[in-house]
Structures are given as C-alpha cells and as structure tokens.
C-alpha cells in the first residue's frame, strides 16, 4: 500500500523554531505511538522563517487511524491546540500519496 504524506506549511509565531521545537520534543513521541506514523520538520532555505511539518503514514490504514485520533482523542486535540499557539498565521495542509512504485 502506498504511503500517505501530509505537509503542514507553517510559520512559527516567534520567527524562529525554538518554541515550536520545544513543543515538538514533547509531542512527537505521542504522535508516533500510532504504528506507521512518523514526523519530520523541514525549514525553507529560501525563507528560514517558514517550515513544513511532514507526517508520514506508512499505509492508508495508518493515515485513517491518525485522522480518527485527531478527531476523537482528547490528548491529541489538546496537543493540536498547543501546537497552533506556537504558530503565526494560517496552516496550509496538503496530503500526498506516494506513487513512486507505479513509475
């Protein structure tokens, strides 16, 4: 099954990633307790104040389980609220499916 990959384009409130990094150090272990879910943080070379959080779901089932957790899990909802508090402006969300094997 192809991976599902979510890109969250974000700008930290403070203009750097210290506050966001501190939050993610606490949150990533919980995010990754769901089997098949991994998170990465990328910084733009062109605009170092912009970041992309990459959430990799190894399977469609892992993606669906994560979506369900986001919608129903009180701890996840609390973490998302704290995450949003570290950000400035809107979050742009894009979801991709890895189709490399089809090439």
Buried (B, 14 or more C-beta within 10 A) or exposed (E): EBBBBBBBBBBBBEEEBEBBEEBBEEBBEEBEEBEBBBBEBEEEEEEEEBBBBBBBBBBBEBBEBBBEBEEEBEEBEEBEEEBEEBBEEEEEEEEEEBEEEEE
